[in-house]
């Protein structure tokens, strides 16, 4: 890191540009420092001793904004500005080396902290609450160092009465910080706004709201002209539109609000230097500025977190949509491959098995014997297995007659009937209008559940219900567990078939659960329906076998 700063400081690849930069710093910073110094003389709290020192705000803002290779030029420029101010007052210049030592010590203490601050917290993060707290700490440190240096180490202020030193020292600290709020914070705010937050103010509605609230702040100060003793009330009333501006626009609104508030206060108090009002109002104005800045940073942090959450939610929604699309594509490919395999079984093995059956029957007619009978039975078993596999791979009944028929007729009810299980069902008529991928997935879920019932449950009855409600399909399969141990039935977290089904349902936005309740096994599937527009009514078909 230090090598990078060293390279930056001693950069000589464009000496002319670097020289022009230093010359611009001398002219612009020196002119601005002197102008704001003499303007600050209109806001003395103790006549001739302490003021709302705006050059402190200029110094802090410039240190944090300009590249640090210009810092030595800034320090030297300010040193000569202060020497020229001393001459302008008609005072004797202090001895050069003593002045350099005092000035260098004071500026060094400030610059070290400002350097650490700038390295770790760039100005583009000024809207964050942590940054604002550190900035306020830096402001306090700069004010304490400057006030202490002036009060106890500057010959001009050594004639202040001892009983007033502490109060004037505190006035120096407050005045320094108000000067920073008057000039430094607006400059930092403009810099950050220009670098980072311009897009946030392109909305006309936001600009109109900000203009309206600023107008309320300005109008509040016109009350002071009508009632000069109501300045505290005016400042308190102006806090409400300022707080609303912070709430609407975050840290940027806080900077705009406190800038308007401070300049309105300065305009109101112009020409009242050294009065009791200036002394009493100083702490109130300072606390008001701190409160507005902190509230604005908190609102800005909250708005930033809200934006991040919305972006994350949008990303998650997009990922969920893509995941669902991928799941549908995967299911379509899987069903297509199953259909291909089923057709191959039908066209190849099915034809071969049929040919074998015909040849065996021909041989049996020519010469009946026991071996041919056994071979015929084996071929029949092979044919039945092929037929069963074909229907497991591709439910032809689902393709030909629909979801309701495939759940109430054909292989699934026959399988339960062969296992001596009484099968009943209640199916929503609107299930036929579901998209094809949803119907296939519901059929697969019912197939897996009913197969488990037939093979593992030792049940005497089984009940299936399918309801489409509120854009969700509710498939429920219930059965008793018979005399067998309830733990023998496969739960929904075990078995390859169920795990595969769980993954397909989850990817499609569905959910599978299974529970044991009062010696009854309950298998539930929830799946988004995405009903077609033509579905207008819903009914139920009930049947018991």
C-alpha positions as CSV (number, residue, x, y, z in Angstrom):
1,X,0.0,0.0,0.0
2,X,2.8,2.4,0.9
3,X,4.5,1.7,-2.4
4,X,1.4,2.7,-4.2
5,X,1.1,6.0,-2.3
6,X,4.8,6.7,-2.8
7,X,4.4,6.1,-6.6
8,X,1.3,8.4,-6.6
9,X,3.1,11.2,-4.7
10,X,6.3,11.2,-6.8
11,X,4.5,10.6,-10.1
12,X,6.4,12.6,-12.8
13,X,5.0,11.1,-16.0
14,X,3.3,14.4,-16.8
15,X,5.1,17.1,-14.9
16,X,3.3,20.0,-16.6
17,X,-0.1,18.6,-15.6
18,X,1.1,18.0,-12.0
19,X,2.4,21.6,-11.8
20,X,-0.8,23.1,-13.1
21,X,-2.7,21.0,-10.5
22,X,-0.6,22.4,-7.6
23,X,-1.0,25.9,-9.0
24,X,-4.8,25.5,-9.2
25,X,-4.8,24.3,-5.6
26,X,-2.8,27.3,-4.4
27,X,-5.1,29.8,-6.2
28,X,-8.5,28.2,-5.6
29,X,-7.9,27.0,-2.1
30,X,-6.1,30.2,-1.0
31,X,-8.8,32.5,-2.4
32,X,-11.6,30.4,-1.0
33,X,-9.9,30.2,2.4
34,X,-9.5,34.0,2.7
35,X,-13.1,34.7,1.4
36,X,-14.7,32.3,3.9
37,X,-12.4,33.5,6.7
38,X,-13.6,37.1,6.3
39,X,-17.2,36.0,5.9
40,X,-16.9,34.1,9.2
41,X,-16.1,37.3,11.0
42,X,-19.9,38.2,10.7
43,X,-20.7,35.3,13.0
44,X,-18.7,35.9,16.2
45,X,-20.1,34.4,19.3
46,X,-17.6,36.2,21.6
47,X,-16.7,39.5,19.9
48,X,-13.2,39.1,18.3
49,X,-12.5,35.7,19.8
50,X,-14.7,32.9,18.5
51,X,-16.7,32.5,15.3
52,X,-18.6,30.0,13.1
53,X,-15.3,29.2,11.4
54,X,-16.2,28.1,7.8
55,X,-12.6,27.6,6.6
56,X,-12.5,24.6,8.9
57,X,-15.2,23.0,6.7
58,X,-13.4,24.0,3.6
59,X,-10.2,22.4,4.9
60,X,-11.8,19.1,5.9
61,X,-13.8,18.8,2.7
62,X,-10.8,19.5,0.4
63,X,-8.6,17.1,2.4
64,X,-11.1,14.3,1.8
65,X,-11.8,15.1,-1.8
66,X,-8.5,16.0,-3.5
67,X,-5.7,13.4,-4.1
68,X,-3.4,13.3,-1.2
69,X,-0.4,14.3,-3.3
70,X,-1.8,17.8,-3.1
71,X,-2.0,17.9,0.7
72,X,1.5,19.5,1.2
73,X,0.4,22.3,-1.2
74,X,-2.8,22.8,0.8
75,X,-0.9,23.0,4.1
76,X,1.7,25.5,2.8
77,X,-1.1,27.6,1.2
78,X,-3.1,27.7,4.4
79,X,0.0,28.7,6.4
80,X,0.7,31.7,4.2
81,X,-3.0,32.6,4.2
82,X,-2.9,32.8,8.0
83,X,0.3,34.8,7.9
84,X,-1.4,37.3,5.5
85,X,-4.4,37.5,7.8
86,X,-2.1,38.3,10.8
87,X,-0.6,41.1,8.7
88,X,-4.1,42.3,7.7
89,X,-5.0,42.7,11.4
90,X,-1.9,44.9,11.9
91,X,-0.3,42.4,14.3
92,X,3.4,41.6,14.5
93,X,4.2,38.3,12.8
94,X,5.4,35.6,15.2
95,X,8.8,34.2,14.8
96,X,8.8,32.0,11.7
97,X,10.1,28.7,13.1
98,X,7.8,28.9,16.1
99,X,4.8,29.6,13.9
100,X,5.8,26.7,11.6
101,X,6.2,24.4,14.6
102,X,2.8,25.3,16.1
103,X,1.0,25.2,12.7
104,X,2.7,22.0,11.6
105,X,1.9,20.2,14.9
106,X,-1.7,21.2,14.7
107,X,-2.1,20.3,11.1
108,X,-0.1,17.1,11.5
109,X,-2.5,15.9,14.2
110,X,-5.5,16.6,11.9
111,X,-3.9,15.2,8.8
112,X,-2.9,11.9,10.3
113,X,-6.4,11.2,11.3
114,X,-7.8,12.5,8.0
115,X,-5.3,10.3,6.1
116,X,-6.4,7.2,8.0
117,X,-10.0,8.1,7.5
118,X,-9.6,8.6,3.7
119,X,-7.7,5.4,3.2
120,X,-10.3,3.2,5.0
121,X,-13.5,5.1,4.1
122,X,-13.7,6.7,0.6
123,X,-16.0,9.7,0.2
124,X,-18.4,7.6,-2.0
125,X,-19.5,5.8,1.2
126,X,-20.4,9.0,3.0
127,X,-24.1,8.0,3.2
128,X,-23.4,5.0,5.5
129,X,-24.1,5.4,9.2
130,X,-20.7,4.1,10.3
131,X,-19.0,6.6,7.9
132,X,-21.1,9.4,9.3
133,X,-20.2,8.5,12.9
134,X,-16.5,8.4,12.0
135,X,-16.8,11.7,10.1
136,X,-18.4,13.3,13.2
137,X,-15.5,11.9,15.3
138,X,-13.0,13.4,12.8
139,X,-14.9,16.8,13.0
140,X,-14.7,16.7,16.8
141,X,-11.0,15.8,16.7
142,X,-10.2,18.6,14.2
143,X,-12.2,21.1,16.3
144,X,-10.6,20.1,19.6
145,X,-7.1,20.3,18.1
146,X,-7.7,23.7,16.5
147,X,-9.4,25.2,19.6
148,X,-6.6,23.9,22.0
149,X,-3.9,25.3,19.7
150,X,-5.5,28.7,19.4
151,X,-6.4,29.0,23.1
152,X,-3.1,28.0,24.7
153,X,-0.4,28.2,22.0
154,X,-1.3,31.3,19.9
155,X,0.0,34.6,21.3
156,X,-3.0,36.6,20.0
157,X,-5.4,34.7,22.3
158,X,-3.2,34.6,25.4
159,X,-4.8,37.8,26.8
160,X,-8.2,36.2,27.2
161,X,-9.3,36.3,30.9
162,X,-8.6,33.0,32.7
163,X,-12.2,32.7,33.9
164,X,-13.5,32.9,30.3
165,X,-10.9,30.5,28.7
166,X,-12.9,27.3,29.2
167,X,-16.2,28.8,27.9
168,X,-14.4,30.4,24.9
169,X,-12.5,27.1,24.3
170,X,-15.9,25.3,24.1
171,X,-17.2,28.1,21.8
172,X,-14.2,27.5,19.6
173,X,-15.0,23.8,19.3
174,X,-18.7,24.4,18.6
175,X,-18.0,27.2,16.1
176,X,-15.5,25.0,14.3
177,X,-18.0,22.2,13.9
178,X,-20.8,24.6,12.8
179,X,-18.4,26.0,10.2
180,X,-17.8,22.4,9.0
181,X,-21.6,21.8,8.8
182,X,-22.0,25.1,7.0
183,X,-19.4,24.5,4.3
184,X,-17.7,21.1,4.6
185,X,-20.7,18.8,4.7
186,X,-22.4,20.5,1.7
187,X,-19.1,20.2,-0.3
188,X,-18.8,16.5,0.6
189,X,-22.4,16.0,-0.2
190,X,-22.2,17.6,-3.7
191,X,-19.1,15.6,-4.4
192,X,-20.7,12.3,-3.5
193,X,-24.0,13.2,-5.2
194,X,-22.1,14.0,-8.4
195,X,-20.0,10.8,-8.2
196,X,-22.7,8.3,-7.1
197,X,-26.2,9.4,-6.5
198,X,-27.3,11.5,-9.5
199,X,-29.5,8.6,-10.8
200,X,-31.6,8.5,-7.7
201,X,-32.9,12.1,-8.3
202,X,-34.0,11.6,-11.9
203,X,-37.6,10.9,-10.7
204,X,-39.7,14.1,-11.1
205,X,-41.8,13.1,-8.1
206,X,-38.8,12.9,-5.8
207,X,-37.6,16.3,-7.0
208,X,-41.0,17.9,-6.4
209,X,-41.2,16.5,-2.9
210,X,-37.7,17.7,-2.0
211,X,-38.5,21.2,-3.4
212,X,-41.8,21.4,-1.4
213,X,-40.1,20.4,1.8
214,X,-37.2,22.9,1.3
215,X,-39.8,25.6,0.7
216,X,-41.4,24.8,4.1
217,X,-38.0,25.2,5.7
218,X,-37.4,28.6,4.1
219,X,-40.9,29.8,4.9
220,X,-40.4,28.8,8.5
221,X,-37.6,31.4,8.7
222,X,-39.8,34.2,7.5
223,X,-41.6,33.8,10.8
224,X,-38.5,35.1,12.5
225,X,-38.9,38.4,10.7
226,X,-42.4,38.7,12.1
227,X,-41.3,37.6,15.6
228,X,-37.6,37.9,16.3
229,X,-37.8,36.2,19.6
230,X,-39.2,33.0,18.1
231,X,-35.9,31.6,16.6
232,X,-35.9,28.5,18.7
233,X,-39.5,27.8,17.7
234,X,-38.6,28.4,14.0
235,X,-35.7,26.0,14.2
236,X,-37.9,23.4,15.9
237,X,-40.7,23.8,13.3
238,X,-38.2,23.5,10.5
239,X,-37.0,20.2,11.9
240,X,-40.2,18.4,10.7
241,X,-39.9,19.1,7.0
242,X,-36.2,18.3,7.3
243,X,-36.9,15.0,8.9
244,X,-39.5,14.2,6.2
245,X,-36.9,15.0,3.5
246,X,-34.4,12.7,5.2
247,X,-37.1,10.0,5.3
248,X,-37.9,10.3,1.6
249,X,-34.4,10.7,0.2
250,X,-31.9,9.5,2.8
251,X,-28.5,11.0,3.3
252,X,-28.7,13.3,0.3
253,X,-31.9,14.8,1.6
254,X,-30.2,15.3,5.0
255,X,-27.4,17.2,3.4
256,X,-29.8,19.4,1.5
257,X,-32.0,19.9,4.5
258,X,-29.2,20.9,6.9
259,X,-27.5,23.1,4.2
260,X,-30.8,25.0,3.8
261,X,-31.3,25.1,7.5
262,X,-27.8,26.4,8.2
263,X,-27.8,29.1,5.5
264,X,-31.3,30.2,6.6
265,X,-30.0,30.4,10.2
266,X,-26.9,32.3,9.0
267,X,-29.0,34.7,7.0
268,X,-31.3,35.3,10.0
269,X,-28.4,35.9,12.4
270,X,-26.3,38.0,10.0
271,X,-25.2,41.1,11.8
272,X,-25.8,39.8,15.3
273,X,-22.2,39.0,16.2
274,X,-21.3,38.8,19.8
275,X,-24.9,38.8,21.0
276,X,-26.3,36.5,23.6
277,X,-28.5,34.9,20.9
278,X,-25.4,33.8,19.0
279,X,-23.8,32.2,22.1
280,X,-27.0,30.5,23.3
281,X,-28.0,29.2,19.8
282,X,-24.7,27.6,19.0
283,X,-25.1,24.3,20.8
284,X,-28.7,24.0,19.6
285,X,-27.7,24.5,16.0
286,X,-24.9,22.0,16.4
287,X,-27.1,19.3,17.9
288,X,-29.8,19.9,15.2
289,X,-27.2,19.4,12.5
290,X,-25.9,16.1,14.1
291,X,-29.4,14.8,14.5
292,X,-30.4,15.5,10.9
293,X,-27.2,14.0,9.5
294,X,-27.5,10.8,11.6
295,X,-31.2,10.4,10.8
296,X,-30.5,10.9,7.1
297,X,-27.7,8.3,7.2
298,X,-29.9,5.8,9.0
299,X,-32.7,6.3,6.4
300,X,-30.1,5.9,3.6
301,X,-28.8,2.7,5.1
302,X,-32.4,1.4,5.5
303,X,-33.2,2.3,1.9
304,X,-30.0,0.6,0.7
305,X,-30.9,-2.6,2.6
306,X,-34.4,-2.5,1.2
307,X,-33.0,-2.1,-2.4
308,X,-30.6,-5.0,-1.7
309,X,-33.4,-7.2,-0.4
310,X,-35.6,-6.4,-3.4
311,X,-32.7,-7.2,-5.8
312,X,-32.2,-10.5,-3.9
313,X,-35.9,-11.3,-4.1
314,X,-35.9,-10.5,-7.8
315,X,-32.9,-12.7,-8.4
316,X,-34.4,-15.5,-6.3
317,X,-37.7,-15.2,-8.3
318,X,-35.8,-15.3,-11.5
319,X,-33.8,-18.3,-10.4
320,X,-37.0,-20.0,-9.2
321,X,-38.6,-19.4,-12.7
322,X,-35.5,-20.7,-14.4
323,X,-35.5,-23.7,-12.1
324,X,-39.1,-24.4,-12.8
325,X,-38.5,-24.1,-16.5
326,X,-35.6,-26.4,-16.3
327,X,-37.7,-28.8,-14.2
328,X,-40.5,-28.8,-16.8
329,X,-37.9,-29.4,-19.5
330,X,-36.4,-32.2,-17.5
331,X,-39.8,-33.8,-16.9
332,X,-40.7,-33.4,-20.6
333,X,-37.4,-35.1,-21.6
334,X,-37.8,-37.8,-19.0
335,X,-41.4,-38.5,-20.2
336,X,-40.2,-38.5,-23.8
337,X,-37.4,-40.9,-23.1
338,X,-39.9,-43.2,-21.2
339,X,-42.2,-43.0,-24.2
340,X,-39.4,-44.0,-26.6
341,X,-38.4,-46.9,-24.3
342,X,-42.1,-47.9,-24.0
343,X,-42.5,-47.8,-27.8
344,X,-39.3,-49.9,-28.2
345,X,-40.7,-52.5,-25.8
346,X,-44.0,-52.6,-27.7
347,X,-42.4,-52.7,-31.2
348,X,-39.5,-55.0,-30.5
349,X,-39.9,-57.2,-27.4
350,X,-43.7,-57.1,-27.6
351,X,-43.7,-58.3,-31.2
352,X,-41.1,-61.0,-30.3
353,X,-43.2,-62.2,-27.4
354,X,-46.3,-62.3,-29.5
355,X,-44.5,-64.2,-32.2
356,X,-43.2,-66.7,-29.6
357,X,-46.7,-67.2,-28.2
358,X,-48.1,-67.9,-31.7
359,X,-45.3,-70.4,-32.5
360,X,-45.8,-72.2,-29.2
361,X,-49.5,-72.5,-29.8
362,X,-48.9,-73.9,-33.2
363,X,-46.5,-76.5,-31.8
364,X,-49.0,-77.3,-29.0
365,X,-51.7,-78.1,-31.7
366,X,-49.2,-80.4,-33.5
367,X,-47.8,-82.2,-30.5
368,X,-49.1,-81.2,-27.1
369,X,-46.7,-81.8,-24.1
370,X,-45.9,-80.5,-20.7
371,X,-42.7,-78.7,-21.6
372,X,-44.5,-76.6,-24.2
373,X,-47.2,-75.7,-21.6
374,X,-44.5,-74.5,-19.2
375,X,-42.8,-72.6,-22.0
376,X,-46.2,-71.0,-23.0
377,X,-46.7,-69.9,-19.4
378,X,-43.2,-68.4,-19.3
379,X,-43.9,-66.4,-22.5
380,X,-47.2,-65.2,-21.1
381,X,-45.4,-64.0,-18.0
382,X,-42.8,-62.3,-20.2
383,X,-45.6,-60.6,-22.2
384,X,-47.4,-59.5,-19.1
385,X,-44.2,-58.0,-17.7
386,X,-43.5,-56.2,-20.9
387,X,-47.1,-54.8,-20.9
388,X,-46.8,-53.7,-17.3
389,X,-43.4,-52.0,-17.9
390,X,-44.9,-50.3,-20.9
391,X,-47.7,-48.8,-18.8
392,X,-45.3,-47.9,-16.0
393,X,-43.0,-46.1,-18.4
394,X,-45.9,-44.4,-20.3
395,X,-49.4,-44.3,-18.9
396,X,-51.2,-44.7,-22.2
397,X,-54.5,-44.4,-20.4
398,X,-53.4,-40.9,-19.3
399,X,-52.6,-39.9,-22.9
400,X,-55.8,-41.4,-24.3
401,X,-58.5,-40.7,-21.8
402,X,-57.0,-38.2,-19.3
403,X,-55.9,-37.9,-15.7
404,X,-59.2,-38.8,-14.0
405,X,-59.6,-42.0,-16.0
406,X,-56.0,-43.1,-15.4
407,X,-56.5,-42.7,-11.6
408,X,-59.9,-44.5,-11.5
409,X,-59.4,-47.2,-14.2
410,X,-56.7,-49.3,-15.6
411,X,-53.4,-50.6,-14.0
412,X,-53.5,-48.6,-10.7
413,X,-56.9,-49.7,-9.4
414,X,-56.2,-53.2,-10.8
415,X,-53.0,-53.4,-8.8
416,X,-54.8,-52.5,-5.6
417,X,-57.6,-54.9,-6.4
418,X,-55.2,-57.8,-6.8
419,X,-53.8,-56.9,-3.4
420,X,-57.3,-57.1,-1.9
421,X,-57.3,-53.4,-1.1
422,X,-60.6,-51.5,-1.2
423,X,-59.9,-48.4,-3.3
424,X,-62.0,-45.2,-3.2
425,X,-61.4,-41.8,-4.8
426,X,-62.6,-38.2,-5.0
427,X,-61.2,-36.2,-7.9
428,X,-61.9,-32.6,-8.9
429,X,-63.3,-32.4,-12.4
430,X,-61.1,-29.3,-13.2
431,X,-58.0,-31.6,-13.0
432,X,-58.6,-32.4,-16.7
433,X,-57.8,-28.8,-17.6
434,X,-54.4,-28.8,-15.9
435,X,-51.3,-28.4,-18.2
436,X,-49.9,-31.7,-19.4
437,X,-46.7,-31.6,-17.3
438,X,-48.7,-31.0,-14.1
439,X,-51.0,-34.0,-14.9
440,X,-48.1,-36.2,-15.6
441,X,-46.4,-35.2,-12.4
442,X,-49.6,-35.8,-10.4
443,X,-50.1,-39.2,-12.0
444,X,-46.5,-40.1,-11.1
445,X,-47.0,-39.1,-7.5
446,X,-50.3,-41.1,-7.3
447,X,-48.6,-44.1,-9.0
448,X,-45.7,-44.0,-6.5
449,X,-48.0,-43.7,-3.5
450,X,-50.4,-46.4,-4.6
451,X,-47.5,-48.8,-5.5
452,X,-46.2,-48.3,-2.0
453,X,-49.6,-49.0,-0.5
454,X,-50.0,-52.2,-2.6
455,X,-46.4,-53.5,-1.8
456,X,-45.6,-52.4,1.7
457,X,-48.7,-51.3,3.7
458,X,-50.6,-54.5,4.2
459,X,-53.6,-52.2,4.0
460,X,-57.3,-53.1,3.7
461,X,-58.4,-49.8,2.3
462,X,-56.9,-46.9,0.4
463,X,-58.5,-43.5,-0.4
464,X,-57.2,-41.0,-3.0
465,X,-58.4,-37.4,-3.3
466,X,-57.4,-34.7,-5.8
467,X,-58.5,-31.1,-5.4
468,X,-57.6,-28.0,-7.4
469,X,-58.1,-24.9,-5.2
470,X,-56.5,-21.4,-5.3
471,X,-54.1,-22.3,-8.1
472,X,-52.7,-25.3,-6.1
473,X,-53.3,-29.0,-6.6
474,X,-53.8,-31.0,-3.4
475,X,-53.2,-34.8,-3.9
476,X,-53.8,-36.9,-0.8
477,X,-53.5,-40.7,-0.5
478,X,-54.6,-42.3,2.8
479,X,-54.5,-45.9,3.9
480,X,-54.6,-48.0,7.0
481,X,-51.4,-49.9,7.9
482,X,-53.1,-53.2,8.7
483,X,-51.7,-55.6,11.2
484,X,-48.1,-55.0,10.1
485,X,-45.7,-52.8,12.1
486,X,-46.4,-49.2,11.2
487,X,-42.6,-48.6,10.7
488,X,-42.5,-51.0,7.8
489,X,-44.2,-48.7,5.4
490,X,-41.7,-46.6,3.5
491,X,-41.8,-43.0,4.6
492,X,-41.5,-40.1,2.1
493,X,-37.8,-39.6,2.8
494,X,-36.7,-43.1,1.8
495,X,-36.7,-45.1,-1.4
496,X,-35.2,-44.2,-4.7
497,X,-38.7,-43.6,-6.3
498,X,-39.9,-41.3,-3.6
499,X,-36.6,-39.4,-3.5
500,X,-36.7,-38.9,-7.2
501,X,-40.4,-37.8,-7.0
502,X,-39.5,-35.4,-4.2
503,X,-36.8,-33.7,-6.3
504,X,-39.1,-33.4,-9.3
505,X,-41.9,-31.9,-7.1
506,X,-39.5,-29.5,-5.4
507,X,-38.0,-28.3,-8.7
508,X,-41.6,-27.7,-9.9
509,X,-42.4,-25.6,-6.8
510,X,-44.3,-28.5,-5.1
511,X,-44.0,-30.3,-1.8
512,X,-44.4,-33.9,-0.6
513,X,-45.1,-34.9,2.9
514,X,-46.1,-38.1,4.7
515,X,-47.3,-38.7,8.2
516,X,-48.6,-41.5,10.4
517,X,-51.8,-40.5,12.2
518,X,-53.9,-42.9,14.3
519,X,-52.6,-46.0,12.5
520,X,-53.3,-44.3,9.2
521,X,-50.6,-43.4,6.7
522,X,-51.2,-40.0,4.9
523,X,-49.3,-39.1,1.7
524,X,-49.8,-35.5,0.6
525,X,-48.6,-33.6,-2.5
526,X,-48.9,-29.9,-3.1
527,X,-48.2,-28.7,-6.6
528,X,-48.8,-25.4,-8.5
529,X,-51.8,-25.9,-10.8
530,X,-51.5,-23.1,-13.4
531,X,-55.0,-23.8,-14.5
532,X,-56.0,-23.0,-18.1
533,X,-58.3,-20.0,-18.7
534,X,-61.2,-22.1,-19.9
535,X,-61.7,-23.7,-16.5
536,X,-64.7,-21.9,-15.0
537,X,-66.3,-24.4,-12.7
538,X,-65.2,-27.1,-10.4
539,X,-66.9,-30.3,-9.4
540,X,-66.0,-33.7,-7.9
541,X,-66.2,-37.2,-9.0
542,X,-66.6,-39.8,-6.3
543,X,-66.4,-43.6,-6.6
544,X,-65.8,-46.5,-4.3
545,X,-64.7,-49.9,-5.4
